[in-house]
């Protein structure tokens, strides 16, 4: 009797071996790896090119708290709370940036990008060996595009929030990755470092206990991290400062808190429409529950990542709920997209692990589609972040001319200035410039041509929108031959440069009676009590004087 062996079905992780596809197989993996690295490169490129002064009030507040006027580190102050949160490692990083790198925001943004890359690497290390190399590459591509999403532009544009928030998340993901591999002590050390970074790490001990339970480890390995978690949360609750946290409502507001919770988990799918993010968050939770039913050592870490993301969303809902943000939902804030990114990454990994029957081509198409669609959606949020942070550069000039009212307006802690000056941090070092390619504070300018009022962007015109008074945010707009000026200077009656400003800001900041051409607005600042004779726009070395508002 003849027996015929059935043909072996092609593996879902292999592409067809026909001649038609053989040529594709060679460049295919290379193209996929390049595609996976692309969002990291985009984020790093943004981080390198971001201005030096894109740091927020938290940076200056912490620097003023942990240093004396000589710039020496007050080590005891490092262990005090900031925003009701432990803040040890970020405080040290802020001080190191000021002391060793001249207070350059780009050091912090680049470090944030590297930490997010570390999160991607930790997630990749958790993929089981049973998955093929091709499947792992596809899933890694998803991790990279999801975590380096354009939604997270805030993290690459200014370093304060990135270094405040990302180190804790990185150490928590590292702890989960170590626990997933059975490296209990390494997981404990990473969790401890996370708890020294920010409150976002406080729930990590309960997540580690969950992993031990899913792995069917000994009862002691489940109880110890759980007990540590109880002690850590209790210690924080008993020692944290009293009072309401910023961006938080004290009302019960169950609906609002549920909205923030769901929007944080679905934030990748909406830039500014909260209801879309809420619906996406609900779908994400349902999908995670469905796929997380299959619990085994291969999926324990991914269920833990999902649980950690859910706990982070819950913490946001409890501690940061307010309607006074763009989109009316805290879950849509740029830096918090990391919550939804972790949840979506866990979902992608669980699909790859628990649905091996899915063809690789389908997984690839779905992953690339999600990557590109969410990245495109986030473009609106990225543009809004650039718009909101563009005036921050005025702080450098305000610090150099010591304009306290303007510094208060920009929420810059003036008390940190002596320490920054002693440490030689920007803007108190030789790298400070007004950006004119020549004239700086104290320079004497030759005579300048008057700039007529007008609104035709094709002409050389300009306008001031505020009275020319020292220690105020001066504003207006100007266009030189229809193009943007190179820089803005403020001079006294002797044509000595006493201040300067920014050009290329959104038209809304001009505050003029006529509408400013988009991207032609400026802001400037001069010292308190200064007698200002005029504002000078500089273009290719030529000087144009803006007439003061009457």
C-alpha positions in Angstrom: 0.0 0.0 0.0 1.4 3.3 -1.0 1.6 6.0 1.5 1.8 9.6 0.6 3.3 12.1 3.1 1.3 15.3 3.1 3.2 18.3 2.0 4.6 20.3 4.9 2.8 23.7 5.1 4.9 26.7 4.6 5.9 28.3 8.0 4.0 31.4 8.7 7.3 33.0 9.5 8.8 32.3 6.1 8.2 34.0 2.8 7.5 31.8 -0.3 10.6 30.3 -1.8 9.6 30.9 -5.4 12.1 32.6 -7.7 9.7 35.5 -7.9 10.1 36.2 -4.2 13.8 35.1 -3.8 15.1 38.5 -4.9 12.8 40.2 -2.4 14.1 38.1 0.5 17.5 39.7 0.4 16.7 43.4 0.7 13.5 42.7 2.7 15.0 42.2 6.2 17.5 45.1 5.6 14.6 47.4 4.7 12.7 46.3 7.7 15.6 47.0 10.1 16.1 50.4 8.5 12.4 51.1 8.9 12.6 50.0 12.6 15.5 52.4 13.3 13.9 55.4 11.4 11.8 56.8 14.3 14.8 56.6 16.7 16.8 58.6 14.2 14.0 61.2 13.8 13.7 61.6 17.6 17.5 61.9 18.0 17.7 64.4 15.2 15.0 66.5 16.9 16.7 66.2 20.3 20.1 67.4 18.8 18.6 70.4 17.0 16.4 71.6 19.9 17.4 74.9 21.4 19.6 75.0 24.5 17.1 76.9 26.6 14.1 74.6 26.2 13.9 73.8 29.9 10.8 74.4 32.0 10.2 75.9 35.5 10.8 72.5 37.1 14.5 72.6 36.0 15.1 76.0 37.6 13.0 75.2 40.7 15.0 72.0 41.3 18.3 73.6 40.6 17.6 76.5 43.0 16.5 73.9 45.7 19.5 71.5 45.4 22.3 74.1 45.1 23.7 77.1 47.0 24.6 80.3 45.3 28.1 79.0 44.6 26.6 76.1 42.6 27.6 73.5 45.2 25.2 70.5 45.5 23.1 70.4 48.7 22.9 66.6 48.8 20.3 66.5 51.5 17.9 68.5 49.3 18.2 65.9 46.6 16.1 63.5 48.7 13.2 66.0 49.1 10.0 65.7 47.1 9.2 67.6 43.9 5.6 67.8 42.8 4.8 65.5 45.7 7.1 62.8 44.1 10.5 61.3 44.8 12.9 63.1 42.5 16.4 61.9 43.4 17.9 60.8 40.1 16.3 63.6 38.0 17.6 66.2 40.5 21.1 64.8 40.1 20.8 64.8 36.3 19.6 68.4 36.3 22.6 69.4 38.5 25.0 67.4 36.3 23.7 69.0 33.2 24.3 72.5 34.7 27.7 71.7 36.3 29.2 69.5 33.5 27.4 70.3 30.3 26.8 74.1 30.6 23.0 73.7 31.3 22.4 72.5 27.7 18.8 71.3 27.2 20.1 69.1 24.3 22.0 66.8 26.7 18.7 66.1 28.5 16.7 65.5 25.3 19.3 63.2 23.9 19.5 61.2 27.2 15.7 60.9 27.0 15.9 59.5 23.5 18.5 57.0 24.7 16.4 55.9 27.6 13.4 55.3 25.4 15.7 53.3 23.1 16.6 51.3 26.3 12.9 50.7 26.8 12.6 49.3 23.3 15.6 47.1 23.9 14.1 45.8 27.1 10.8 44.9 25.4 12.7 43.2 22.6 14.7 41.1 25.1 11.4 39.8 26.5 10.3 38.2 23.2 10.5 34.4 23.5 13.1 32.4 21.6 10.2 30.4 20.0 9.5 33.3 17.7 11.4 33.4 14.5 13.9 36.1 13.7 11.6 37.6 11.1 8.7 37.8 13.6 10.9 39.4 16.2 12.0 42.0 13.7 8.4 42.9 12.8 7.5 43.2 16.5 10.6 45.3 17.2 9.6 47.6 14.3 6.2 48.1 16.1 7.9 48.8 19.4 10.1 51.4 17.9 7.4 53.3 16.0 5.0 53.2 18.9 7.4 54.4 21.5 9.2 56.9 19.3 5.8 58.2 18.2 5.4 61.8 17.0 2.9 62.1 19.8 5.9 62.2 22.2 7.5 65.2 20.6 7.6 67.0 23.9 10.2 64.5 25.2 12.5 65.3 22.3 12.0 69.1 22.2 12.6 69.9 25.9 14.4 67.9 28.4 12.7 68.9 31.7 9.7 66.7 31.4 11.6 63.9 29.7 14.1 63.5 32.5 11.4 63.9 35.1 9.3 61.1 33.7 11.2 58.7 31.5 13.9 57.4 33.8 11.3 56.0 36.2 9.5 54.3 33.3 12.8 52.9 31.9 13.8 51.4 35.2 10.3 49.9 35.7 10.4 48.3 32.2 14.0 47.1 33.0 12.7 45.6 36.2 9.9 43.8 34.4 12.3 42.5 31.8 14.6 41.1 34.5 11.8 39.5 36.4 10.4 38.0 33.2 13.8 36.2 32.9 13.9 35.2 36.5 16.5 37.7 37.5 14.9 38.6 40.8 17.8 40.6 42.4 18.4 42.6 39.2 14.7 43.4 39.0 14.7 44.6 42.6 17.6 46.9 42.0 16.0 48.4 38.9 12.7 48.9 40.7 14.6 50.7 43.5 16.2 53.0 41.1 12.8 53.7 39.5 11.3 54.6 42.9 14.2 57.1 43.4 13.3 58.7 40.1 9.6 59.5 40.2 6.2 58.4 41.5 5.6 56.6 38.2 7.6 53.8 39.6 5.7 53.3 42.9 3.4 50.5 41.6 6.3 48.5 40.1 6.6 46.2 43.2 3.1 45.0 42.7 3.8 44.3 39.1 6.9 42.3 40.1 4.7 40.2 42.4 2.3 39.6 39.6 5.1 38.3 37.4 6.3 35.9 40.1 2.7 34.6 40.5 2.3 34.1 36.8 5.6 32.3 36.6 4.5 30.1 39.5 7.5 31.0 41.5 7.7 30.3 45.2 5.2 32.0 47.5 8.0 34.0 49.1 9.0 35.5 45.7 5.4 36.7 45.3 5.0 38.0 48.9 8.3 39.9 49.2 7.8 42.4 46.3 4.1 42.8 47.3 5.1 43.6 50.9 7.8 46.0 49.7 5.2 47.7 47.5 2.8 48.2 50.4 5.7 49.7 52.5 6.8 52.0 49.7 3.4 53.4 49.0 2.6 53.8 52.7 5.9 55.6 53.3 5.3 57.9 50.3 1.7 58.7 51.5 2.8 59.4 55.0 5.7 61.7 54.1 4.5 63.5 51.0 3.7 67.2 51.3 0.1 68.0 51.9 -1.9 70.1 49.4 -3.3 69.7 46.0 -1.0 68.8 43.1 -0.9 70.9 40.0 -3.2 69.9 37.2 -5.4 68.1 39.6 -9.0 68.5 40.7 -10.1 67.7 44.2 -13.7 66.8 43.2 -14.9 63.2 43.0 -15.4 63.5 39.2 -15.7 59.8 38.4 -16.6 60.5 34.7 -13.6 62.8 34.3 -11.2 60.4 35.9 -12.4 57.5 33.8 -12.0 59.6 30.7 -8.4 60.4 31.6 -7.8 56.7 32.4 -9.0 55.5 29.0 -7.5 58.4 27.0 -4.1 57.7 28.4 -4.3 54.1 27.2 -5.6 55.2 23.7 -3.6 58.4 23.3 -1.8 57.1 20.2 -5.0 57.4 18.2 -5.9 61.0 18.8 -4.0 64.3 18.8 -6.7 66.5 20.4 -10.1 64.7 20.3 -10.5 63.1 23.7 -13.5 60.9 22.8 -11.4 59.1 20.1 -8.6 58.4 22.6 -11.2 57.2 25.1 -12.7 54.8 22.7 -9.3 53.5 21.5 -8.3 53.1 25.2 -11.4 51.0 25.8 -10.6 48.8 22.8 -7.0 48.4 24.0 -8.1 47.3 27.5 -10.6 44.8 26.0 -8.0 43.4 23.6 -5.4 43.1 26.4 -7.9 41.3 28.7 -8.8 38.9 25.8 -5.2 38.0 24.9 -4.0 38.1 28.5 -6.2 35.2 29.5 -3.4 32.8 28.3 -1.0 33.3 31.2 2.3 31.3 31.1 6.0 32.1 31.6 6.2 33.3 28.0 3.5 35.9 28.5 4.1 36.9 32.1 6.3 39.9 31.3 3.9 41.1 28.7 0.9 40.9 31.0 3.0 42.8 33.5 3.8 45.5 30.9 0.1 45.8 30.3 -0.7 45.9 34.0 2.0 48.6 34.6 0.5 50.7 31.8 -3.0 50.4 33.3 -1.6 51.4 36.7 0.1 54.4 35.2 -3.2 55.4 33.6 -4.9 55.0 36.9 -2.3 57.2 38.6 -2.8 59.9 36.0 -6.6 59.7 36.5 -6.3 60.0 40.3 -3.5 62.7 40.4 -3.7 64.8 37.3 -7.3 65.1 36.2 -8.3 68.5 35.0 -10.1 70.1 32.0 -7.5 73.0 31.7 -5.3 71.4 29.1 -5.4 71.1 25.3 -8.2 68.7 24.3 -9.7 68.9 27.8 -8.0 65.6 28.8 -4.7 65.1 30.6 -4.4 61.8 28.8 -3.7 63.6 25.6 -0.6 65.5 26.9 2.4 64.6 24.8 4.6 63.1 27.4 1.9 60.8 28.7 1.6 58.9 25.4 4.2 56.6 26.8 1.4 55.0 28.8 -0.6 54.1 25.6 2.6 53.1 23.9 3.5 50.5 26.5 -0.1 49.1 26.5 0.0 48.9 22.7 3.4 47.3 22.7 2.2 44.7 25.1 -0.8 44.1 22.8 1.4 43.6 19.8 3.7 41.2 21.6 0.8 39.1 22.9 -0.7 38.9 19.4 2.6 37.6 18.0 3.0 35.1 20.9 -0.5 33.8 21.3 -1.5 33.9 17.6 1.4 32.0 15.9 -1.1 30.9 13.2 -1.3 34.4 11.8 0.8 34.7 8.6 3.9 36.9 9.0 2.8 39.0 6.0 -0.4 40.0 7.8 1.4 40.8 11.0 3.8 42.9 9.1 1.1 44.8 7.2 -0.9 45.4 10.4 2.3 46.6 12.3 3.4 49.0 9.6 -0.1 50.4 9.2 -0.4 51.1 12.9 3.0 52.6 13.0 2.4 55.0 10.1 -1.2 55.9 11.0 -0.4 56.8 14.7 2.7 58.7 13.7 0.7 60.7 11.2 -2.0 61.4 13.8 0.6 62.6 16.2 1.9 65.3 13.8 -0.8 67.7 15.0 0.3 67.2 18.6 4.0 67.6 17.7 3.2 70.9 15.9 1.3 72.2 18.9 4.2 71.3 21.2 6.6 73.3 19.0 4.2 76.2 19.1 3.8 76.1 22.9 7.5 75.9 23.7 8.9 78.3 21.1 8.8 81.3 23.5 11.0 79.5 26.0 14.2 80.8 24.4 13.3 84.3 25.6 14.2 83.1 29.1 17.9 83.0 28.2 17.9 86.8 27.4 15.7 87.5 30.4 18.2 85.8 32.7 21.2 87.7 31.2 19.5 91.1 31.6 18.0 90.1 34.9 14.3 90.9 34.2 12.4 89.4 37.2 8.9 90.2 35.9 9.6 88.5 32.6 11.1 85.5 34.3 8.0 85.2 36.5 5.9 85.4 33.3 8.0 82.6 31.8 7.8 80.6 35.1 11.6 80.7 35.5 13.0 80.5 39.0 15.1 83.6 39.3 16.7 82.2 42.6 18.6 79.6 40.5 20.4 82.3 38.5 23.4 82.8 41.0 24.0 79.0 41.0 23.7 78.8 37.3 26.1 81.7 36.9 28.6 80.1 39.3 28.4 76.8 37.4 28.8 78.5 34.1 25.5 77.1 32.9 23.8 78.5 29.8 23.0 81.4 29.4 25.8 82.4 31.7 28.7 81.2 29.5 30.4 82.1 26.3 28.0 80.2 24.1 25.2 82.7 24.8 24.4 84.8 21.8 21.5 87.0 20.5 21.8 85.2 17.2 22.7 88.2 15.0 26.1 87.0 13.9 27.8 90.0 15.4 26.0 92.4 17.7 25.6 91.3 21.3 24.6 92.8 24.6 26.6 96.1 25.0 27.4 96.5 21.3 27.1 99.9 19.7 25.0 99.9 16.5 25.3 102.2 13.5 22.3 104.1 12.3 19.3 102.0 11.1 16.7 102.6 8.5 13.1 103.2 9.8 10.6 100.4 9.1 7.2 101.6 8.1 4.0 100.2 9.5 2.0 98.0 7.2 0.5 94.6 6.6 1.8 93.6 3.1 4.1 90.7 3.7 5.9 91.4 0.4 7.3 94.7 1.7 9.8 95.6 4.4 7.5 96.5 7.2 7.0 95.9 10.9 5.1 96.9 14.0 5.4 96.8 17.7 2.4 95.7 19.7 3.4 96.7 23.2 4.8 99.8 24.9 8.6 99.8 24.9 9.2 99.3 28.7 11.9 97.4 30.4 11.3 94.1 32.2 8.2 93.4 30.1 7.6 91.0 27.2 7.9 93.3 24.2 6.2 92.0 21.1 5.3 92.8 17.5 6.1 91.6 14.0 8.3 92.4 11.1 9.0 91.2 7.6 12.1 92.2 5.6 11.4 91.9 1.9 8.7 89.4 2.6 11.2 87.2 4.6 11.9 86.6 8.2 14.5 88.8 10.0 17.6 87.1 11.4 17.2 88.5 14.9 15.7 91.2 17.1 17.7 93.7 19.2 16.6 96.3 21.7 18.6 99.6 21.9 18.8 102.6 24.2 19.0 106.3 23.1 22.7 105.8 22.3 22.1 102.8 20.1 23.7 100.5 22.6 22.2 97.0 22.6 20.5 96.5 26.0 18.3 93.5 25.1 17.1 91.2 22.4 14.5 88.7 21.5 13.1 85.9 19.3 11.8 86.0 15.7 9.7 83.5 13.9 7.0 83.1 16.5 3.3 82.3 15.9 1.3 85.4 14.9 -0.8 85.2 18.0 2.1 86.5 20.2 2.5 89.8 18.2 -0.4 91.6 20.0 -0.6 94.2 17.3 -3.6 96.1 16.0 -3.1 94.6 12.5 -2.8 90.9 11.9 0.8 89.7 11.8 2.0 87.4 8.9 2.3 83.9 10.3 5.8 83.1 11.5 6.9 86.8 11.5 6.1 87.7 15.1 8.8 88.5 17.6 9.2 88.8 21.4 12.0 90.7 23.2 13.1 91.8 26.6 15.2 94.6 28.1 16.4 95.2 31.7 14.2 96.8 34.4 14.1 100.6 34.3 15.8 100.8 30.9 15.1 103.7 28.6 14.3 102.0 25.3 14.7 104.0 22.2 13.7 101.3 19.7 13.6 97.7 18.5 15.9 96.8 15.6 15.3 94.0 13.2 18.5 92.6 11.6 18.6 90.9 8.1 21.9 90.0 6.4 23.7 92.6 8.5 21.3 95.5 7.6 19.5 97.2 10.4 15.8 98.2 10.4 14.2 100.2 13.2 10.6 99.4 14.2 8.6 102.5 15.1 7.3 102.4 18.7 3.6 102.1 19.3 1.9 105.4 19.8 
